[in-house]
Each structure stands twice: as C-alpha cells, then as structure tokens.
Amino acid sequence: MPTYRVLINQKATGDYVTSATREDAYFEIASSMALTYEDTVQFEEVNAPAQSMADQHM
C-alpha cells in the first residue's frame, strides 16, 4: 500500500498515512482531525520509510 504525506492548506502537517487509495487516506485524516469546509487536503505519495539498521541485520 502506498504511503502519503499529508498537506493541509498547502502546508505539511508532519503526518503520514498508509492507505490503499487517496480516498481512504482522506477518510482516515478527516476522521482524526477537525477540518472545515475551507480546508484543502492534499496527499503526496512517498516511498516507504527505509528499514532501520537493526531490521536489516535480522
């Protein structure tokens, strides 16, 4: 599943969401924070975070 970086009103929130679709990602964000009808929500698909060094040695 893709991971998306969340932007609200063109500003990065520092939040990331992993969802099958952008619509699912929007539902997850909208249910976890208070949004107004004036807010714009955008998603930028990002690569999955790299594994930590500890994970690579297992």
C-alpha positions, 0 to 999 in steps of 0.5 A: 500500500502506498504511503502519503504525506499529508498537506493541509492548506498547502502546508505539511502537517508532519503526518503520514498515512498508509492507505490503499487509495487517496480516498481512504487516506482522506477518510482516515485524516478527516476522521482524526482531525477537525477540518472545515469546509475551507480546508484543502487536503492534499496527499503526496505519495512517498516511498516507504520509510527505509528499514532501520539498521537493526531490521536489516541485520535480522 
